[in-house]
Amino acid sequence: MGIFGKILAKLGFGEEAVAKPATPPTAAPASAPASAPVAPAAPVAVSVVDVVGKLQGMAAAHPEKLNWKTSIVDLMKLLGLDSSLAARKELAAELGCPAEKMGDSAQMNMWLHKTVLQRIADNGGNVPKELL
């Protein structure tokens, strides 16, 4: 599991959201005639995770005052993850950070924070637009 998968897990996302590849559709049973229609798979409901509520609760219980709303370092610390430059570079590479931002830690950090919150939202996290 990559660092982003660990972030999702810390926030309570189910294993299906932790970057597992989609399973291919199963073939129709051999006994079914070739012309028999195959019922489409029912859509799977994505449960919404209250990301802000969880993070605010964690921040209230954390001994250090962390500004997770604007800092990727503080967000990672709040989640109990390694927030070192090496870990952030690994996360940036995992999420596809542009090469020109990787050379400047401030630009990389800003890109990372925005991208992590956007990806959390993409995976069913309830993240307010002002944080994206």
C-alpha positions in Angstrom: 0.0 0.0 0.0 1.4 3.4 -1.0 1.4 6.5 1.2 -1.9 7.8 -0.3 -3.5 4.4 0.5 -2.3 4.9 4.1 -3.9 8.3 4.2 -7.2 6.9 3.0 -7.0 4.1 5.5 -6.3 6.6 8.4 -9.4 8.5 7.4 -11.6 5.4 7.5 -12.1 4.7 3.8 -12.9 1.1 3.0 -10.4 -1.2 1.4 -12.2 -0.8 -2.0 -11.1 2.9 -2.0 -7.4 2.1 -1.3 -6.4 1.9 -4.9 -7.5 -1.7 -5.7 -7.9 -2.3 -9.4 -11.4 -2.9 -10.6 -12.3 -6.6 -11.0 -13.2 -7.6 -14.5 -16.8 -8.5 -15.2 -17.5 -12.2 -15.0 -18.6 -14.1 -18.1 -22.1 -15.4 -18.5 -22.6 -19.0 -17.3 -21.9 -21.6 -20.0 -25.4 -23.0 -19.8 -27.0 -19.7 -20.8 -27.8 -19.3 -24.5 -25.6 -16.8 -26.3 -28.6 -14.6 -27.1 -29.8 -14.3 -23.4 -29.4 -10.8 -22.1 -26.9 -10.4 -19.2 -28.1 -8.1 -16.4 -25.8 -5.2 -15.7 -24.0 -5.2 -12.4 -25.7 -3.1 -9.8 -23.8 0.1 -9.0 -21.9 0.0 -5.7 -22.8 2.9 -3.4 -19.8 4.9 -2.3 -20.0 5.8 1.3 -19.2 9.4 2.0 -16.5 10.0 4.7 -16.7 13.3 6.7 -13.1 14.2 6.2 -13.2 17.6 7.9 -15.1 16.2 10.9 -12.6 13.3 11.3 -9.6 15.7 11.0 -11.0 18.3 13.4 -11.6 15.5 15.9 -8.0 14.3 15.5 -6.7 17.8 15.7 -8.6 18.5 19.0 -7.0 15.4 20.5 -3.5 16.1 19.2 -1.0 17.7 21.6 0.5 19.9 18.9 -1.5 22.6 17.1 -1.5 21.6 13.5 -2.7 23.6 10.5 -3.8 20.6 8.4 -6.1 22.8 6.2 -3.1 24.4 4.5 0.0 22.3 5.3 0.7 18.8 3.9 3.3 18.3 6.6 0.7 19.0 9.3 -1.9 16.9 7.6 0.5 13.9 7.5 1.6 14.5 11.1 -2.1 14.6 12.2 -2.6 11.3 10.5 0.4 9.8 12.2 2.4 9.4 9.0 6.0 10.2 8.2 6.0 13.8 7.0 9.7 14.0 6.2 10.8 15.5 2.9 11.7 12.0 1.6 8.2 10.7 2.4 6.6 13.8 0.8 8.7 13.3 -2.3 7.6 9.6 -2.4 3.9 10.7 -2.1 4.4 13.4 -4.8 5.9 10.8 -7.2 3.0 8.4 -6.3 0.4 11.0 -7.2 2.2 12.2 -10.4 3.6 15.6 -9.3 5.0 17.5 -12.3 8.8 17.4 -12.4 9.2 21.2 -12.2 7.4 21.2 -8.8 9.5 18.3 -7.4 12.6 20.5 -7.4 11.1 23.2 -5.2 9.8 21.8 -1.9 7.4 24.8 -1.3 5.8 24.3 -4.7 5.7 20.5 -4.3 4.1 20.9 -0.8 1.4 23.2 -2.1 0.7 20.9 -5.1 0.7 17.9 -2.7 -1.8 19.4 -0.2 -4.3 20.4 -2.9 -3.9 17.1 -4.8 -4.2 14.9 -1.7 -7.5 16.7 -0.7 -8.8 16.4 -4.2 -8.0 12.7 -4.4 -9.6 12.2 -1.0 -12.8 13.9 -2.4 -12.5 11.8 -5.6 -12.6 8.7 -3.3 -15.8 9.7 -1.5 -14.5 12.1 1.0 -16.7 15.1 1.9 -14.1 17.9 1.4 -15.4 21.5 1.2 -14.7 23.4 -2.0 -12.7 26.0 -0.1 -10.1 23.4 0.8 -9.8 22.2 -2.8 
